[in-house]
Amino acid sequence: MTHSPQIRIPATYLRGGTSKGVFFHLPDLPPAAQQPGAARDALLLRVLGSPDPYGKQIDGLGNASSSTSKAVILSRSARPGHDVDYLFGQVSIDRPFVDWSGNCGNLSAAVGPAAIHMGLIDPASIPRNGIAVVRIWQANIARTIVAHVPVTNGQVQETGDFELDGVTFPAAEVALEFLDPADDGDDGGAMFPTGQVQDLLDVPGVGCLPATLINAGIPTIFLNAADLGYSGTELQDAINGDAAALARFETIRAHGALKMGLIQTLDEAATRQHTPKVAFVAPPASYQASSGKPVAAQDIDLLVRALSMGKLHHAMMGTAAVAIATAAAIPGTLVNLAAGGGERHAVRFGHPSGTLRVGAQAQRANGQWQVRKALMSRSARILMEGWVRIPGDCLDAAHHPG
């Protein structure tokens, strides 16, 4: 029997925020994978090592968590006022599935540095020393992100003293602006799809839960921790080791997606794992982060825990942080009330790995809340560059399944 040799594809492996992903330049992909479809999905699945029934992604670059099973495709932007187009794929670990329905806010921090590294940015716009402003078109959600990338001696400055809870080592700060994160869009409609800052979400087998359903950064379902029997100080093991709890959260997620108009039937939730997110909030309380670092109640405005791809996240997804910033700025949301209510422009929240400060500029116009900008800082670093290798026949199999 003849087996196809491996093919190699130029790639860069980066950490962005509390996530890691494999970054590609679109023209470097095999021709069949330069277009959306089965071949592209098959390539990314094989690169990351999915689907893996063992859940370890041993035969790929994934690290067996939603935070590390990610892929990014970059290209020069033809869109006026933008430098680079950014497409994000959330690769399922145990299923043959790539979810293209949302952005990764953490990896957004790595897009500017990666684009400069790949030569996709006009050299004239990169200072010798200073801050390079990279305007990114986020293709999954049709939004603009502005990255402020530090540059030293004409190269991206990756080392520094900016500390980010959930990341072991300090690095250089990359400030991000998410423009119009909750503007009306094609997928999910307005900031509040139901028109309310609070709803009652009726979930069979769970109950009728107060919820804030928001489409900002990423569609998110916010719940009160107490209504779920939690304190808001839980770490990963308290949730991820409880199969019944995870099943309950998935049921909540499916019904929330239906109420937000993201799906038409409950069955569709299984094909949309990346969005919406489910998060639960609580007023400030002291706890010990997963690193052992103490987090004092007086140092935070509220507690937030969020699930990603069916598991409690080890820190906080960047897009969910945008949703938190936006919801906190609008009186009456569950996030805002957990933080003490009233109008506020920034909050510091506690998550399993520590704390994070986020901000949003909200205003009321014609009876509707609008958020023009959400702000947060992350860091990014190239971990490895070169080529990834995959068996050449995996693309053929995509065209001839079975």
C-alpha positions as CSV (number, residue, x, y, z in Angstrom):
1,M,0.0,0.0,0.0
2,T,1.3,3.4,-1.0
3,H,1.1,6.3,1.6
4,S,1.3,9.9,0.7
5,P,4.3,11.8,2.0
6,Q,3.9,14.7,4.4
7,I,3.6,18.2,3.1
8,R,5.0,21.2,4.9
9,I,3.3,24.6,5.3
10,P,4.9,27.8,6.6
11,A,3.5,28.7,10.0
12,T,4.1,30.6,13.2
13,Y,3.1,29.4,16.7
14,L,2.2,32.3,19.0
15,R,0.9,33.0,22.4
16,G,-1.7,35.7,22.6
17,G,-3.0,36.6,26.0
18,T,-3.9,33.4,27.7
19,S,-4.3,31.4,24.5
20,K,-2.0,29.8,21.9
21,G,-2.5,29.3,18.2
22,V,-1.0,28.3,14.9
23,F,-0.9,31.3,12.6
24,F,-0.8,31.0,8.8
25,H,-0.4,33.5,5.9
26,L,-3.3,32.8,3.6
27,P,-1.2,32.4,0.4
28,D,1.0,29.9,2.1
29,L,-1.8,27.4,2.5
30,P,-2.3,24.7,-0.1
31,P,-4.6,26.0,-2.9
32,A,-7.5,23.8,-1.8
33,A,-7.3,25.3,1.7
34,Q,-7.1,28.9,0.6
35,Q,-10.9,28.9,0.4
36,P,-13.4,28.1,3.2
37,G,-14.6,24.5,3.2
38,A,-13.8,20.9,3.9
39,A,-10.1,21.0,2.8
40,R,-9.3,24.0,5.0
41,D,-11.1,22.4,8.0
42,A,-9.3,19.1,7.4
43,L,-5.9,20.9,7.3
44,L,-6.5,22.7,10.6
45,L,-7.8,19.6,12.3
46,R,-4.7,17.6,11.3
47,V,-2.3,20.4,12.3
48,L,-3.9,20.6,15.8
49,G,-4.2,16.8,16.1
50,S,-8.0,16.5,16.0
51,P,-10.3,14.7,16.3
52,D,-8.7,12.9,19.2
53,P,-10.9,10.4,21.1
54,Y,-8.2,10.4,23.8
55,G,-8.7,14.1,24.2
56,K,-4.9,14.8,24.2
57,Q,-4.1,16.0,20.7
58,I,-0.8,14.1,20.9
59,D,-0.4,13.9,17.1
60,G,-0.6,17.6,16.6
61,L,0.1,21.1,17.9
62,G,-3.0,21.4,20.1
63,N,-2.5,21.2,23.9
64,A,-5.8,19.5,24.8
65,S,-7.7,22.7,25.9
66,S,-10.0,25.2,24.2
67,S,-7.3,27.8,24.9
68,T,-4.7,26.0,22.8
69,S,-6.7,24.4,20.1
70,K,-6.8,27.4,17.8
71,A,-5.8,28.5,14.3
72,V,-5.5,31.9,12.7
73,I,-5.3,32.8,9.0
74,L,-3.9,36.3,8.1
75,S,-3.8,38.2,4.8
76,R,-3.2,41.7,3.7
77,S,-6.4,43.6,3.8
78,A,-8.0,45.1,0.7
79,R,-10.5,46.8,3.0
80,P,-10.0,50.6,3.2
81,G,-8.5,51.8,6.5
82,H,-7.3,48.3,7.5
83,D,-3.9,46.6,7.4
84,V,-4.7,42.9,7.9
85,D,-7.6,40.5,7.7
86,Y,-7.8,38.1,10.6
87,L,-9.8,34.9,10.4
88,F,-10.1,32.7,13.5
89,G,-10.9,29.0,13.8
90,Q,-11.7,27.2,17.0
91,V,-10.7,23.6,16.5
92,S,-12.7,21.0,18.4
93,I,-10.5,18.5,20.3
94,D,-12.5,15.4,20.1
95,R,-14.8,16.0,17.1
96,P,-14.0,16.7,13.4
97,F,-15.2,20.2,13.6
98,V,-13.9,23.8,13.2
99,D,-16.1,26.6,14.5
100,W,-15.8,29.8,12.6
101,S,-18.7,31.6,14.4
102,G,-16.7,34.0,16.6
103,N,-13.4,35.7,17.4
104,C,-10.7,34.9,19.9
105,G,-9.9,38.1,21.9
106,N,-6.8,36.7,23.4
107,L,-5.2,35.8,20.0
108,S,-6.3,39.2,18.8
109,A,-3.3,40.5,20.7
110,A,-1.0,38.3,18.6
111,V,-2.4,39.4,15.2
112,G,-0.6,42.7,15.1
113,P,2.8,41.2,16.1
114,A,2.3,38.3,13.7
115,A,1.3,40.5,10.8
116,I,4.5,42.6,11.3
117,H,6.6,39.5,11.6
118,M,5.1,38.1,8.4
119,G,5.7,41.3,6.4
120,L,2.0,42.1,5.9
121,I,2.3,45.7,7.3
122,D,3.6,48.6,5.3
123,P,7.1,49.2,6.6
124,A,6.5,53.0,6.4
125,S,3.8,52.6,9.1
126,I,6.2,50.9,11.5
127,P,8.3,53.2,13.7
128,R,11.9,52.5,14.4
129,N,11.1,52.9,18.0
130,G,7.6,53.4,19.4
131,I,4.1,52.0,18.9
132,A,2.9,50.6,15.6
133,V,-0.8,51.0,15.2
134,V,-2.2,48.0,13.3
135,R,-5.8,48.2,12.1
136,I,-7.3,44.6,12.0
137,W,-10.4,43.5,10.2
138,Q,-11.8,40.6,12.2
139,A,-13.5,38.6,9.5
140,N,-15.5,36.2,11.6
141,I,-17.6,39.0,13.2
142,A,-17.0,41.8,10.7
143,R,-15.5,44.2,13.3
144,T,-12.4,46.4,13.6
145,I,-9.7,45.9,16.2
146,V,-6.9,48.3,16.7
147,A,-3.7,46.9,18.1
148,H,-1.0,49.1,19.6
149,V,2.2,47.0,19.2
150,P,5.5,48.2,20.8
151,V,8.4,48.3,18.4
152,T,12.2,48.5,19.3
153,N,14.9,48.9,16.6
154,G,12.3,48.2,14.0
155,Q,11.2,44.9,15.4
156,V,8.2,43.9,17.5
157,Q,9.1,44.2,21.2
158,E,8.0,41.0,22.8
159,T,9.8,41.0,26.2
160,G,8.8,43.4,29.0
161,D,7.4,43.7,32.4
162,F,3.6,43.6,31.7
163,E,2.1,40.9,33.9
164,L,-1.1,39.1,32.8
165,D,-2.8,36.7,35.3
166,G,-3.0,33.3,33.6
167,V,0.4,33.8,31.9
168,T,3.5,32.7,33.9
169,F,6.0,35.2,32.5
170,P,5.8,38.9,31.9
171,A,6.1,40.3,28.4
172,A,5.5,43.5,26.5
173,E,2.0,45.1,26.7
174,V,-0.2,45.1,23.6
175,A,-3.2,47.5,24.1
176,L,-6.3,46.6,22.1
177,E,-9.3,48.6,21.1
178,F,-12.4,46.7,20.0
179,L,-14.4,49.3,17.9
180,D,-18.2,49.1,17.9
181,P,-18.1,45.7,19.6
182,A,-21.8,45.6,20.0
183,D,-23.0,47.3,16.9
184,D,-25.8,45.7,14.9
185,G,-24.5,42.7,12.9
186,D,-25.7,39.9,10.7
187,D,-25.3,37.3,13.4
188,G,-27.4,37.8,16.5
189,G,-28.6,41.3,15.8
190,A,-28.3,44.1,18.3
191,M,-26.3,44.3,21.5
192,F,-29.3,42.9,23.5
193,P,-31.0,40.5,21.0
194,T,-34.2,40.4,23.1
195,G,-34.2,44.2,23.6
196,Q,-33.8,43.7,27.4
197,V,-30.8,44.1,29.7
198,Q,-32.2,41.3,31.7
199,D,-34.3,38.3,30.7
200,L,-35.8,35.2,32.3
201,L,-34.3,32.1,30.6
202,D,-36.5,29.1,31.0
203,V,-34.4,26.0,30.8
204,P,-36.1,22.6,31.2
205,G,-34.6,20.6,34.0
206,V,-32.8,23.6,35.3
207,G,-35.4,26.3,36.0
208,C,-36.2,29.9,35.1
209,L,-33.0,31.9,35.5
210,P,-32.4,35.6,35.4
211,A,-30.0,36.2,32.5
212,T,-28.3,39.0,30.5
213,L,-28.0,38.0,26.9
214,I,-25.5,40.2,25.1
215,N,-23.8,40.3,21.8
216,A,-20.6,42.3,22.4
217,G,-17.2,40.9,21.6
218,I,-18.8,37.5,21.5
219,P,-22.4,36.5,22.2
220,T,-22.5,35.7,25.9
221,I,-25.1,34.5,28.4
222,F,-24.5,36.0,31.8
223,L,-26.1,34.3,34.9
224,N,-25.9,34.8,38.6
225,A,-23.6,32.4,40.3
226,A,-26.0,32.1,43.3
227,D,-28.8,31.0,41.0
228,L,-26.7,28.1,39.9
229,G,-25.6,27.1,43.4
230,Y,-22.1,28.6,43.1
231,S,-20.2,31.4,44.9
232,G,-18.3,32.7,41.9
233,T,-14.9,31.8,43.4
234,E,-14.8,28.4,41.8
235,L,-11.7,27.1,40.0
236,Q,-11.6,24.7,37.1
237,D,-11.7,21.4,39.0
238,A,-14.9,22.4,40.8
239,I,-16.8,22.6,37.5
240,N,-14.8,20.5,35.0
241,G,-14.8,17.5,37.2
242,D,-18.6,17.6,37.5
243,A,-20.1,15.9,34.4
244,A,-23.7,16.8,35.5
245,A,-22.8,20.5,35.9
246,L,-21.2,20.6,32.4
247,A,-24.2,19.0,30.9
248,R,-26.4,21.5,32.7
249,F,-24.3,24.4,31.3
250,E,-24.6,23.0,27.8
251,T,-28.4,22.8,28.1
252,I,-28.4,26.5,29.3
253,R,-26.1,27.4,26.5
254,A,-28.4,25.8,23.9
255,H,-31.5,27.5,25.2
256,G,-29.7,30.8,25.5
257,A,-28.5,30.5,21.9
258,L,-32.1,29.9,20.8
259,K,-33.4,32.9,22.7
260,M,-30.7,35.1,21.2
261,G,-31.6,34.0,17.7
262,L,-28.2,32.5,17.0
263,I,-29.8,29.1,16.2
264,Q,-33.2,28.1,14.9
265,T,-33.4,24.7,16.7
266,L,-31.8,23.3,19.8
267,D,-30.0,20.6,17.8
268,E,-28.0,23.3,16.0
269,A,-26.2,24.2,19.3
270,A,-23.9,21.1,18.8
271,T,-22.6,22.6,15.5
272,R,-21.9,26.0,17.1
273,Q,-19.6,25.1,20.1
274,H,-17.6,28.4,20.1
275,T,-20.6,30.7,20.6
276,P,-22.4,31.7,22.6
277,K,-20.3,31.7,25.8
278,V,-21.9,31.1,29.2
279,A,-20.6,33.0,32.2
280,F,-21.7,33.5,35.8
281,V,-21.1,36.5,38.0
282,A,-21.1,37.4,41.7
283,P,-20.2,40.3,44.0
284,P,-16.6,40.6,45.2
285,A,-15.3,37.9,47.5
286,S,-11.8,36.8,48.5
287,Y,-10.3,33.6,47.1
288,Q,-7.1,31.9,46.1
289,A,-6.4,31.9,42.4
290,S,-5.2,28.7,40.6
291,S,-1.6,29.8,40.9
292,G,-2.0,30.2,44.7
293,K,-2.1,34.0,44.5
294,P,-4.6,35.5,46.9
295,V,-7.2,37.7,45.4
296,A,-8.8,40.1,47.9
297,A,-12.4,41.2,47.7
298,Q,-11.5,44.9,48.1
299,D,-9.2,44.7,45.0
300,I,-12.0,43.7,42.5
301,D,-15.4,44.9,41.5
302,L,-16.9,41.5,40.8
303,L,-16.3,37.8,40.2
304,V,-16.7,36.2,36.8
305,R,-16.3,32.6,35.7
306,A,-16.8,31.6,32.0
307,L,-17.1,28.4,30.0
308,S,-15.5,27.8,26.7
309,M,-16.0,24.8,24.4
310,G,-17.8,23.0,27.3
311,K,-15.3,23.6,30.0
312,L,-14.6,26.3,32.6
313,H,-11.9,28.5,31.2
314,H,-8.6,28.7,33.2
315,A,-8.7,32.5,33.0
316,M,-10.9,34.6,30.8
317,M,-11.5,34.6,27.1
318,G,-10.6,37.9,25.6
319,T,-13.9,38.2,23.7
320,A,-15.8,37.4,26.9
321,A,-13.8,40.2,28.6
322,V,-15.1,42.6,26.0
323,A,-18.6,41.4,26.8
324,I,-17.9,41.9,30.5
325,A,-16.6,45.4,30.0
326,T,-19.7,46.3,27.8
327,A,-22.3,44.7,30.2
328,A,-20.6,46.3,33.2
329,A,-21.0,49.8,31.6
330,I,-24.7,49.4,31.2
331,P,-27.0,49.8,34.3
332,G,-29.2,46.9,35.1
333,T,-27.3,44.0,33.5
334,L,-26.4,41.2,35.8
335,V,-22.7,42.1,35.4
336,N,-23.3,45.7,36.3
337,L,-25.4,44.8,39.3
338,A,-22.7,42.3,40.5
339,A,-20.2,45.2,40.3
340,G,-22.5,47.4,42.5
341,G,-24.7,49.0,39.8
342,G,-24.6,52.5,38.4
343,E,-22.7,53.7,35.4
344,R,-19.0,52.8,35.2
345,H,-16.3,53.0,32.6
346,A,-14.1,50.2,33.8
347,V,-14.1,47.2,36.1
348,R,-11.5,44.8,37.5
349,F,-12.9,41.3,37.8
350,G,-11.7,38.2,39.5
351,H,-11.3,35.0,37.3
352,P,-9.8,31.6,38.1
353,S,-6.2,32.7,37.4
354,G,-6.4,36.2,39.0
355,T,-7.8,39.5,37.9
356,L,-8.2,41.6,34.8
357,R,-9.1,45.2,34.2
358,V,-11.3,46.1,31.2
359,G,-13.1,49.2,30.1
360,A,-15.9,50.3,27.7
361,Q,-17.3,53.6,26.6
362,A,-21.1,53.3,26.7
363,Q,-23.8,55.9,25.9
364,R,-27.5,56.0,25.4
365,A,-28.9,57.3,22.1
366,N,-32.5,57.2,20.9
367,G,-33.4,55.0,23.9
368,Q,-30.7,52.4,23.0
369,W,-27.4,51.7,24.6
370,Q,-24.4,52.0,22.3
371,V,-20.8,51.0,23.0
372,R,-18.3,52.5,20.6
373,K,-15.1,51.1,22.1
374,A,-14.0,48.4,24.5
375,L,-10.5,48.4,25.9
376,M,-8.1,45.9,27.4
377,S,-4.4,45.0,27.4
378,R,-2.8,41.7,26.6
379,S,0.7,40.5,25.6
380,A,1.9,38.2,22.8
381,R,5.0,36.3,21.9
382,I,6.2,34.2,19.1
383,L,6.9,30.7,20.5
384,M,8.1,29.0,17.3
385,E,8.4,29.7,13.6
386,G,9.0,27.5,10.6
387,W,6.8,24.8,9.0
388,V,4.1,22.5,10.2
389,R,3.9,19.1,8.6
390,I,0.8,17.1,7.9
391,P,0.1,13.9,5.8
392,G,-0.7,15.1,2.3
393,D,-3.6,12.7,1.9
394,C,-5.7,14.5,4.7
395,L,-6.7,17.1,2.1
396,D,-7.7,14.4,-0.4
397,A,-9.8,12.7,2.3
398,A,-11.7,16.0,2.8
399,H,-12.8,15.9,-0.8
400,H,-13.6,12.2,-0.7
401,P,-15.0,11.5,2.8
402,G,-15.5,7.8,3.6
